């Protein structure tokens, strides 16, 4: 009987470095989309919706993606947004 214990854990973001097409697409999204969104206006839009069905889900997905891409790229302008 094998009593080996497997432990799974996430790598720190600083250990993950992508290159080529994947890295280019990530930076395209950061520079071409996320940095051009008026986050305050978008937050106000969702904050003031009368029928906010699923609005928080969209907002949360956008913020999660922005945070993950900010951590990956280290982009200070995106962090400020």
MMTF fields as JSON, N, C-alpha, C and O atoms, coordinates in Angstrom:
{
  "mmtfVersion": "1.0.0",
  "mmtfProducer": "UNKNOWN",
  "numBonds": 323,
  "numAtoms": 324,
  "numGroups": 81,
  "numChains": 1,
  "numModels": 1,
  "chainsPerModel": [1],
  "groupsPerChain": [81],
  "chainIdList": ["A"],
  "bondAtomList": [4, 2, 8, 6, 12, 10, 16, 14, 20, 18, 24, 22, 28, 26, 32, 30, 36, 34, 40, 38, 44, 42, 48, 46, 52, 50, 56, 54, 60, 58, 64, 62, 68, 66, 72, 70, 76, 74, 80, 78, 84, 82, 88, 86, 92, 90, 96, 94, 100, 98, 104, 102, 108, 106, 112, 110, 116, 114, 120, 118, 124, 122, 128, 126, 132, 130, 136, 134, 140, 138, 144, 142, 148, 146, 152, 150, 156, 154, 160, 158, 164, 162, 168, 166, 172, 170, 176, 174, 180, 178, 184, 182, 188, 186, 192, 190, 196, 194, 200, 198, 204, 202, 208, 206, 212, 210, 216, 214, 220, 218, 224, 222, 228, 226, 232, 230, 236, 234, 240, 238, 244, 242, 248, 246, 252, 250, 256, 254, 260, 258, 264, 262, 268, 266, 272, 270, 276, 274, 280, 278, 284, 282, 288, 286, 292, 290, 296, 294, 300, 298, 304, 302, 308, 306, 312, 310, 316, 314, 320, 318],
  "bondOrderList": [1, 1, 1, 1, 1, 1, 1, 1, 1, 1, 1, 1, 1, 1, 1, 1, 1, 1, 1, 1, 1, 1, 1, 1, 1, 1, 1, 1, 1, 1, 1, 1, 1, 1, 1, 1, 1, 1, 1, 1, 1, 1, 1, 1, 1, 1, 1, 1, 1, 1, 1, 1, 1, 1, 1, 1, 1, 1, 1, 1, 1, 1, 1, 1, 1, 1, 1, 1, 1, 1, 1, 1, 1, 1, 1, 1, 1, 1, 1, 1],
  "groupList": [{"groupName": "UNK", "atomNameList": ["N", "CA", "C", "O"], "elementList": ["N", "C", "C", "O"], "formalChargeList": [0, 0, 0, 0], "bondAtomList": [1, 0, 2, 1, 3, 2], "bondOrderList": [1, 1, 2], "singleLetterCode": "X", "chemCompType": "L-PEPTIDE LINKING"}],
  "groupTypeList": [0, 0, 0, 0, 0, 0, 0, 0, 0, 0, 0, 0, 0, 0, 0, 0, 0, 0, 0, 0, 0, 0, 0, 0, 0, 0, 0, 0, 0, 0, 0, 0, 0, 0, 0, 0, 0, 0, 0, 0, 0, 0, 0, 0, 0, 0, 0, 0, 0, 0, 0, 0, 0, 0, 0, 0, 0, 0, 0, 0, 0, 0, 0, 0, 0, 0, 0, 0, 0, 0, 0, 0, 0, 0, 0, 0, 0, 0, 0, 0, 0],
  "groupIdList": [1, 2, 3, 4, 5, 6, 7, 8, 9, 10, 11, 12, 13, 14, 15, 16, 17, 18, 19, 20, 21, 22, 23, 24, 25, 26, 27, 28, 29, 30, 31, 32, 33, 34, 35, 36, 37, 38, 39, 40, 41, 42, 43, 44, 45, 46, 47, 48, 49, 50, 51, 52, 53, 54, 55, 56, 57, 58, 59, 60, 61, 62, 63, 64, 65, 66, 67, 68, 69, 70, 71, 72, 73, 74, 75, 76, 77, 78, 79, 80, 81],
  "secStructList": [7, 7, 7, 7, 7, 7, 7, 7, 7, 7, 7, 7, 4, 4, 4, 7, 7, 7, 7, 2, 2, 2, 2, 2, 2, 2, 2, 2, 2, 2, 2, 2, 6, 4, 4, 4, 1, 7, 2, 2, 2, 2, 2, 2, 2, 2, 2, 6, 7, 1, 1, 7, 6, 6, 2, 2, 2, 2, 2, 2, 2, 2, 2, 2, 2, 2, 2, 2, 2, 2, 2, 2, 2, 7, 7, 2, 2, 2, 2, 2, 7],
  "xCoordList": [0.842, 0.0, 0.886, 1.813, 0.593, 1.377, 0.763, -0.392, 1.522, 1.028, 1.542, 1.648, 1.86, 2.363, 1.266, 0.134, 1.605, 0.646, 1.012, 2.155, 0.037, 0.251, -0.304, -1.422, 0.473, 0.011, -0.018, 0.947, -1.125, -1.28, -1.299, -1.901, -0.654, -0.628, -0.438, 0.065, -0.85, -0.688, 0.72, 1.29, 1.266, 2.563, 2.388, 1.366, 3.349, 3.294, 3.299, 3.938, 2.588, 2.492, 3.857, 4.044, 4.803, 6.132, 6.851, 7.842, 6.356, 6.968, 6.416, 6.958, 5.348, 4.711, 5.095, 4.753, 5.798, 6.194, 5.792, 6.249, 4.953, 4.516, 5.24, 5.73, 5.308, 5.911, 5.156, 4.22, 5.564, 4.943, 3.547, 3.239, 2.709, 1.36, 0.523, -0.224, 0.634, -0.178, 0.166, -0.729, 1.455, 1.861, 1.438, 0.999, 1.563, 1.159, -0.335, -0.743, -1.152, -2.608, -2.972, -3.859, -2.29, -2.543, -2.254, -3.057, -1.113, -0.741, -1.652, -1.893, -2.155, -3.113, -4.408, -4.974, -4.872, -6.079, -5.855, -6.71, -4.709, -4.41, -4.351, -5.009, -3.561, -3.342, -4.49, -4.784, -5.135, -6.157, -7.559, -8.443, -7.776, -9.131, -9.171, -9.783, -8.526, -8.691, -8.235, -8.885, -7.141, -6.646, -7.504, -7.371, -8.377, -9.211, -10.634, -11.449, -10.938, -12.267, -12.282, -11.379, -13.309, -13.506, -14.142, -15.364, -13.304, -13.778, -14.765, -15.712, -14.554, -15.476, -16.85, -17.864, -16.892, -18.173, -18.856, -20.076, -18.073, -18.641, -19.184, -20.259, -18.444, -18.915, -20.201, -21.14, -20.255, -21.469, -22.651, -23.773, -22.398, -23.464, -24.081, -25.302, -23.239, -23.758, -24.339, -25.3, -23.774, -24.255, -25.668, -26.465, -25.979, -27.253, -28.297, -29.347, -28.046, -29.034, -30.262, -30.138, -31.438, -32.651, -32.852, -33.206, -32.631, -32.713, -31.292, -30.794, -30.648, -29.241, -29.018, -27.995, -29.978, -29.846, -28.53, -28.29, -27.696, -26.412, -25.381, -24.288, -25.702, -24.744, -23.51, -22.386, -23.711, -22.584, -21.678, -20.466, -22.261, -21.459, -20.543, -19.365, -21.071, -20.243, -19.134, -17.972, -19.48, -18.508, -17.42, -16.234, -17.823, -16.865, -15.912, -14.721, -16.422, -15.565, -14.566, -13.403, -15.015, -14.116, -13.02, -11.849, -13.387, -12.405, -11.433, -10.234, -11.949, -11.064, -10.05, -8.861, -10.525, -9.613, -8.588, -7.405, -9.039, -8.13, -7.059, -5.884, -7.46, -6.505, -5.497, -4.305, -5.978, -5.07, -4.086, -2.904, -4.567, -3.675, -2.718, -1.581, -3.165, -2.284, -1.162, -0.002, -1.509, -0.496, 0.483, 1.684, -0.018, 0.853, 1.802, 3.003, 1.259, 2.077, 2.86, 3.894, 2.38, 3.009, 2.772, 3.523, 1.743, 1.451, 0.931, -0.169, 1.709, 1.337, 0.134, -0.639, -0.031, -1.18, -2.468, -3.477, -2.449, -3.619, -3.912, -5.074, -2.888, -3.081, -3.752, -4.613, -3.366, -3.955, -5.442, -6.244, -5.801, -7.204, -8.037, -9.25],
  "yCoordList": [-1.18, 0.0, 1.242, 1.357, 2.161, 3.389, 4.485, 4.863, 4.989, 6.028, 7.413, 8.29, 7.612, 8.905, 9.954, 9.719, 11.096, 12.206, 13.232, 13.681, 13.593, 14.614, 15.939, 16.004, 16.972, 18.307, 19.171, 19.216, 19.85, 20.756, 22.184, 22.468, 23.068, 24.475, 25.322, 24.858, 26.564, 27.502, 28.069, 28.322, 28.264, 28.923, 30.416, 30.974, 31.075, 32.535, 33.124, 32.581, 34.231, 34.83, 35.173, 35.127, 35.512, 35.864, 34.659, 34.828, 33.448, 32.246, 31.891, 31.021, 32.553, 32.237, 33.302, 34.475, 32.886, 33.788, 33.149, 32.055, 33.817, 33.331, 34.117, 35.218, 33.554, 34.305, 34.0, 33.2, 34.627, 34.376, 34.926, 35.98, 34.214, 34.672, 34.906, 35.882, 34.035, 34.18, 35.471, 36.224, 35.735, 36.973, 38.192, 39.192, 38.123, 39.237, 39.515, 40.676, 38.473, 38.64, 39.234, 40.082, 38.792, 39.344, 40.837, 41.627, 41.225, 42.65, 43.46, 44.641, 42.837, 43.499, 43.791, 44.876, 42.847, 43.045, 44.152, 45.02, 44.124, 45.147, 46.536, 47.467, 46.665, 47.984, 48.438, 49.631, 47.496, 47.866, 47.915, 48.54, 47.252, 47.205, 47.753, 48.792, 47.065, 47.395, 48.81, 49.485, 49.255, 50.598, 51.698, 52.87, 51.322, 52.307, 52.359, 53.146, 51.542, 51.561, 52.611, 52.662, 53.444, 54.403, 53.629, 53.501, 53.117, 52.239, 52.945, 52.322, 54.234, 54.966, 55.063, 54.829, 55.405, 55.495, 54.13, 54.035, 53.085, 51.742, 51.331, 50.74, 51.643, 51.33, 52.094, 51.528, 53.36, 54.154, 53.579, 53.547, 53.127, 52.532, 51.338, 51.256, 50.415, 49.236, 49.584, 48.955, 50.568, 50.982, 51.554, 51.398, 52.215, 52.922, 52.189, 52.76, 50.961, 50.193, 49.92, 49.517, 50.143, 49.815, 48.311, 47.767, 47.641, 46.186, 45.664, 45.518, 45.387, 44.996, 43.515, 42.988, 42.819, 41.381, 41.048, 41.499, 40.283, 39.795, 40.893, 40.621, 42.129, 43.226, 43.013, 43.245, 42.578, 42.339, 41.232, 41.266, 40.262, 39.178, 39.704, 39.348, 40.542, 41.125, 41.971, 41.845, 42.826, 43.691, 42.859, 43.168, 41.814, 40.958, 40.258, 40.143, 39.791, 39.129, 40.109, 39.765, 41.32, 42.341, 42.681, 42.778, 42.862, 43.206, 42.054, 42.274, 40.838, 39.679, 39.556, 39.35, 39.684, 39.604, 40.727, 40.505, 41.933, 43.079, 42.859, 43.153, 42.35, 42.108, 41.025, 41.157, 39.964, 38.879, 39.339, 38.997, 40.11, 40.597, 41.65, 41.747, 42.434, 43.411, 42.694, 43.097, 41.65, 40.882, 40.222, 40.175, 39.715, 39.06, 40.051, 39.798, 41.19, 42.135, 43.092, 43.614, 43.331, 44.328, 45.741, 46.653, 45.933, 47.23, 48.222, 48.05, 49.252, 50.22, 51.076, 51.488, 51.346, 52.139, 51.342, 51.899, 50.074, 49.223, 49.11, 49.141, 48.98, 48.911, 50.173, 50.102, 51.321, 52.575, 52.645, 53.166, 52.112, 52.11, 51.285, 51.17],
  "zCoordList": [0.0, 0.0, 0.0, 0.802, -0.901, -1.032, -0.165, -0.366, 0.785, 1.694, 1.319, 2.176, 0.048, -0.412, -0.325, -0.747, 0.216, 0.317, -0.745, -0.825, -1.55, -2.574, -2.076, -1.565, -2.227, -1.85, -3.097, -3.861, -3.293, -4.425, -3.911, -2.875, -4.619, -4.231, -5.475, -6.498, -5.362, -6.477, -6.464, -5.403, -7.631, -7.738, -7.518, -7.916, -6.9, -6.815, -8.227, -9.129, -8.414, -9.745, -10.326, -11.542, -9.475, -9.976, -10.592, -11.302, -10.324, -10.893, -12.258, -12.94, -12.664, -13.94, -14.962, -14.81, -15.988, -17.071, -18.387, -18.718, -19.123, -20.418, -21.492, -21.242, -22.685, -23.778, -25.066, -25.079, -26.11, -27.403, -27.504, -26.947, -28.212, -28.527, -27.267, -27.201, -26.28, -25.07, -24.347, -23.966, -24.152, -23.484, -24.301, -23.733, -25.608, -26.474, -26.35, -26.297, -26.304, -26.169, -24.812, -24.718, -23.772, -22.44, -22.436, -21.94, -22.985, -22.997, -23.917, -23.667, -24.971, -25.85, -25.091, -25.228, -24.308, -23.504, -22.478, -22.304, -21.799, -20.79, -21.425, -20.961, -22.485, -23.092, -23.992, -24.068, -24.668, -25.633, -25.075, -25.662, -23.932, -23.382, -21.956, -21.707, -21.028, -19.618, -19.261, -18.463, -19.836, -19.525, -20.156, -19.804, -21.082, -21.758, -21.218, -21.7, -20.237, -19.621, -18.52, -17.685, -18.523, -17.433, -16.28, -16.208, -15.381, -14.313, -13.383, -12.904, -13.123, -12.251, -12.896, -12.237, -14.179, -14.877, -14.939, -14.804, -15.139, -15.197, -13.829, -13.737, -12.777, -11.423, -11.126, -10.565, -11.493, -11.278, -12.047, -11.541, -13.268, -14.077, -13.34, -13.201, -12.87, -12.186, -10.824, -10.383, -10.159, -8.848, -8.943, -8.018, -10.056, -10.186, -11.015, -11.308, -11.395, -12.153, -11.285, -10.129, -11.851, -11.104, -11.05, -10.004, -12.162, -12.189, -12.342, -13.458, -11.23, -11.247, -11.419, -10.982, -12.062, -12.248, -12.942, -14.062, -12.303, -12.814, -13.019, -13.516, -12.647, -12.829, -11.958, -12.405, -10.735, -9.847, -10.359, -10.147, -11.026, -11.589, -12.689, -12.738, -13.566, -14.628, -14.015, -14.402, -13.068, -12.41, -11.735, -11.853, -11.033, -10.344, -11.298, -11.011, -12.426, -13.402, -14.005, -14.219, -14.276, -14.819, -13.811, -14.18, -12.548, -11.521, -11.265, -11.094, -11.24, -11.024, -12.153, -11.909, -13.389, -14.535, -14.487, -14.745, -14.158, -14.08, -13.012, -13.236, -11.869, -10.781, -11.149, -10.873, -11.767, -12.153, -13.227, -13.174, -14.198, -15.252, -14.718, -15.18, -13.754, -13.122, -12.37, -12.444, -11.66, -10.933, -11.896, -11.626, -13.011, -13.988, -14.645, -14.738, -15.106, -15.865, -14.98, -15.398, -13.76, -12.899, -13.389, -13.042, -14.186, -14.813, -13.778, -13.253, -13.483, -12.444, -12.837, -11.972, -14.124, -14.574, -14.378, -13.945, -14.685, -14.472, -12.976, -12.572, -12.166, -10.714, -10.191, -9.314, -10.722, -10.297, -10.644, -9.869, -11.821, -12.217, -11.261, -11.439]
}
